[in-house]
Amino acid sequence: MGPVDEQTGTLREALARTEQLLSEHPRAAEQQARAILEAAPGHPIALLYMGAALRRQGAADAAREVLQALAAAQPRSADVRYELGLALSELEETRDAAEAFRAAAMLNPKSPRVWLALADALRLLGDSDGADAATARHIQASVNEPRLMEAAAALCEGRVAIAERILRPYLKERPTDVSAIRMLAETGTRLGRYDDAGKLLARCVELAPGFVAARHNYATVLYRQGKSADAIAQLEILLKSDPRNPNYRNLMSAALARLGEHERAIELYESILKEQPNQSKAWMSYGHTLRAVGRQQDCIAAYRKSISLSPQLGESYWSLANLKTVRFDGADIAAMRAQLARDKGLSDEDRYHLHFALGKALEDEKDYEASFHHYDAGNRLRRQSLEYDADDFSDKIARAKTLFTRPFFETRAGQGHSSAAPIFIIGLPRSGSTLIEQILASHSQVEGTMELPDIISIALQMDGKRRDNEPSVYPEILEGLGADELHALGERYLAGTKLQRRMERPFFVDKMPNNFLHAGLIHLILPNAKIIDARRHPMAACFSGFKQHFARGQGFSYDLTDMGRYYADYISLMDHFDEVLPGHIHRVLYERMVDDPETETRRLLEYCGLPFEENCLRFYENERSVRTASSEQVRQPIFRDGLEQWRNYEQWLAPLRGSLAPVLADNPAVLRPKKHIRNLVLTRPPRSD
């Protein structure tokens, strides 16, 4: 470059040339910017470009120095604040970066890139609500068509149904408008309709492969659907163009862990945290993965590190409590109470996680009244964000019982896929299903996997609902399926679960408790599969669920009345299947397994057609990864400590007892076998309450 002469217009040309060089040749852009500054000292645009060039070369410290001085001199420049935020992000100063992006957004609220950067920073800080709000503003800033602006404004204000009503007719007129498609997908995501959102986002990236934000949304939705392999494929595309993006890498780590690739996930988390050690949420996710492989002390250290970085992050406290083996000390309890006492700056998500963690801490201290207060507060707060309808669930149970009759199954005998490989464990969460899975996975012919979403995914795709107020056609749609279609569904299930099978053993466990609702579907498409009903005393099972905060799903568990009704509905459906499919479902009572593990394990293996192996009694020596709330408990021999814990809270459980009345009134009918049912019985049934 020759001498810069502002009078001849060379300065303008030089600045334009510097901007062009930034993305591909940042070193050359830096040299050009320095040459401009020699001729025009302190020129703000040249300083901005120099800071950007330094950051792109990995010299984030030097970039920050330049940009902080420039921000002080140019306090009204959104571009300077944005670039400063990027430099601070590179330096892992995420909180300061978020403030810089927030300032940039205030100065230029119409800039999509600023809102996107703010959303990414807030997500790294664990502020999910703030990140969602910034994402909505990003969408709003990305469009300028009046109807899309109206829909985007509705999304920003949380009026999802209104946004959907605007977008659907708009897309009929303009079916290839990718901004509108992405917005409609966002409404689906907000409403938990991940299947619809996934289809829309797949179309979006097909039409616009370079639409990075949509592809990231697509990867996230795929992950939430349990389609981790597909999510990884999308993330690999994103990482090619932005290999150091922490949000992409964090999601990649989580997807790898969900696929059982725990060592790869741990390696990736460690590389992220080495470069950016101040990510509290990444430390927490790293802890989850360490927990799955049994590295408990490292897991605890990771959770503690997360808390030290973000003392308000309730989920990290709950993750420690959820190990079931960690006892909080007085300082921990005081710290959690101090966070809950804050009037501002604590999200509902952090607040209910802290309540659940304090409930566990005070239970360990035997302060049951205070403990229940926190469990109850956490559940009430969580319930507010959910749309669970107990009447709707009871209707689903009634419809299933109406459809699945003995003649219905007899006329379809021999249909479906013939594979006997799957062993399904169903029931209620916290009823011993992980223990049964660990016993079976300790057998040389059985592979343990995880809570597989495939049956639920098949059921949802047959549901036919596009809106919440539309009637469902499942399970009635099964009546019209022929032999070929039922076989294809069984084949689809086996193909989908193949990714989770790595040991080439002839049998595998699919432990998804909620699949009890789909026992009829399972038998239709996989008639030779085994189904095991994990059952526990009604009060014990329900209160254990009430104490547990689940990552997602289980909307029934946050209210004692809903919980009792759900349990009673579950018993009603299982009793029905005992009548119409006698001998097909094997029942394991948790209490009996605790009392006499060898006898019950032998019966369990006999039902599965497996020879007895001593390793099944030493299940706690199995080093396989376990990702459920019982992960630490199944690494220990069976103990009786949890059988009667609910009685410590009995005086506060009247709503639960009331809704369980149909079950508790005839408790032996729940726990004692009918003569044609494969069932495990208590030597001494729990006393009828």
JORAQUI-V955053 format. One line per field, one symbol per residue. burial: I if it has 9 or more other C-alpha atoms within 8 Angstrom, else O. A space follows every 50 residues. Layout:
burial=???
//
This chain:
burial=OOOIIOOOOIIOOIIOOIIOIIOOOIIIIIOIIIIIIOIOOOIOOIIIII IIIIIIOOIIOIIIOIIIOIIOOIOOIIOIIIIIIIIIIIIIIIOIIIII IIIIIOIOIOIIOIIIIIIIIIIIIIIOOIIIIIIIIIIIIIIOOOOIII IIIIIIOOIIOIIIOIIIOIIOOOOOOIIIIIIIIIIIIOOOIIOIIIOI IIOIIOOOIOIOOIIIIIIIIIIOIOIIOIIIOIIOOIIOOOOOOOIIII IIIIIIIIIIIIOIIIOIIIOIIOOIOIIIIIIIIIIIIIIIIIIOOIII IIIIIIIOIIIOIIIIIIIIIIIIOOOIOOOOIOOIOOIIOOOOOIOOII IIIIIIIIIIIIIOOOIIOIIIIIIOIIIIIIIOOOOOOIOOIIOOIOII IOIIIIOIIOOIOOIIIOOIOIIIIIIIIIIIIIIIIIIIIIIOOIIIII OIIIIIIIIOOIIIIOOOOOOOIIIIIOOOOOIOIIIIIIIOIOOOIOOO IOOOIOIIIIIIIIIIIIIIOIIIIIIOIIIIIIIIIIIIIIIIIIIOOO OOOOIIIIIIIIIIIIIIIIIOIIOIIIOIIIIIIIIIIIIIIIOOIOOI IIOIIIOOOOOOOOOIIIIIOIOOOIIOOIIIOIIOOOOOOOOOIIOOIO OOIOOIIIIIOOIIOIIOOOIIIOOOIIIIIIOOIOOOO
//
